[in-house]
Amino acid sequence: MNKDSILSKDEIEQLKKDALKYVWPFFHDNAELLKKRPKIFTKGEGLYIEDIDGNRYLDSFASLLTTITGHGRIEIADAVYQQMKSLEFFPNYIDAFTIPAIKLAKKLSEIMPGDLSKTFYVNDGSEACETAIKMAKQYFWNKGLKNKSKIISKRYSYHGATYGGISAAGLPWFRQPFEPFVPGFIHVMHAWCYRCELDLDVKTCGLACLKNMEKIIEWEDPDTVAAIILDPLPGSNTGYPNPPEGYIQGIRKLCDRYNILLIFDEVQSGFGKTGKMFASEHFNVVPDIMAIAKGFSGGYLPLGAAVTSEKISDEFLKEPGKEFRHGFTFGGHPVCCAAALANIEVIQKENLVDNAAKMGKYIKDNLDRLKKKYDIVGDIRGMGLLLAVELVKNNKTREPIDPALGVGTWMKNRFYEKGLIIRNNGEILVLAPALNVTKEQADTILSALDEVTGEAVKKFNL
């Protein structure tokens, strides 16, 4: 009998069979899924999660970057319960509002950078990016500039799983099965210096990636470009590559020069994970529209938003016939908004943004020491608690490891065996623990990284 459960061994086995038979998991890897037994998680507390067999794991990826204040927050659960008792749901539709949706939008206006103060609610990050893209297009349509409809994004970016999102995304493996895409999406070179597309040195390249952006804008004709969408700190798929100095500021200047809206996708990087409430604050740049989700509600309920300024929203709200032709039934769900309000209150009350900055520096300093110890530890990058380790064949030449070896996936599985959840994207190991991670928990993560890296070197003769 599993502890803390009334399920028998036979019942547990049946659940595992039913999981594979009836549930189609997101982003599944058949090579992994078909050869291993499914993990069924049943309980969470702080940074720890427990499966149906009673195994306990330290989750260094915060439930896919969502449970940023930890599992089992009674104050958030209570806020959800109280709201469900008074009003479980009414849509944020036409002229209807609920108290949690109003209070949360007001709170966002207080913590958002710059003049971002108008919230359009959605359900997740994909919808947030899709909404921001549509908002930018119709903004210029409303102003009579109907030719300004193109969207520029970077190669190797990720902006969600909707058709607009994958049209903007720059991940070949993610895009290829779904061609043709929505027309009008233009891709430029990325700003991932460790893997520069042109093999340039960041010290001497003169921000070639920014120059490429401007040349593409000029080639496409600025009068046809509505928006640039980018993540100020790119996401986990590329392991949080820090943009070169001046790049984000340069993009803002290009947008201002050519009358283009700037959309920041902070679905992953928002709400304290970089050591500031939003990653854009590291660059002192305010976008025209910001997409948020994931940690927004602490993972307790689905919620996202596209947040913009009154300058933008007035084009939709001040004149009949210019209304935003967009929306979702459950966007701004009052119970989800109650969860998000409580989650933000926890972040502020416990100074978790400061803790993310402090613990992020501690972890990164120790990861730098790991690089000196093992040749396969290449780039160490990221901000705050969004960190990554890129594994290479040799950190002096940056030569990649043969992906056929599956080193990153093998290491991920070894971490599981040791009671630690670490995400990998190929040979990129990604760390993103909850904001309230302690030094003791950080040391546990670092110790496991050291141990498993050493094992990988021996096993794969690296």
Secondary structure, DSSP 8 states (H G I E B T S, - for coil): --TT----HHHHHHHHHHHHHH---TT--HHHHTTS----EEEEEBTEEEETTS-EEEETTHHHHT-TT-B--HHHHHHHHHHHHH-S-----TT---HHHHHHHHHHHHHSSTT--EEEEESSHHHHHHHHHHHHHHHHHHTT-TT--EEEEETT----SSHHHHHH---HHHHGGG-S--TTEEEE----GGG-TT---TTTS-SHHHHHHHHHHHHH-GGGEEEEEE-SS--TTTT-----TTHHHHHHHHHHHHT-EEEEE-TTTTTTTTSSSSGGGGTT---SEEEE-GGGGTTSS--EEEEE-HHHHHHHHSSTT-------TTTT-HHHHHHHHHHHHHHHHTTHHHHHHHHHHHHHHHHHHHHHH-TTEEEEEEETTEEEEEEEEETTTTEE--GGG-HHHHHHHHHHHTTEE-EEETTEEEE---TT--HHHHHHHHHHHHHHHHHHHHHTT-
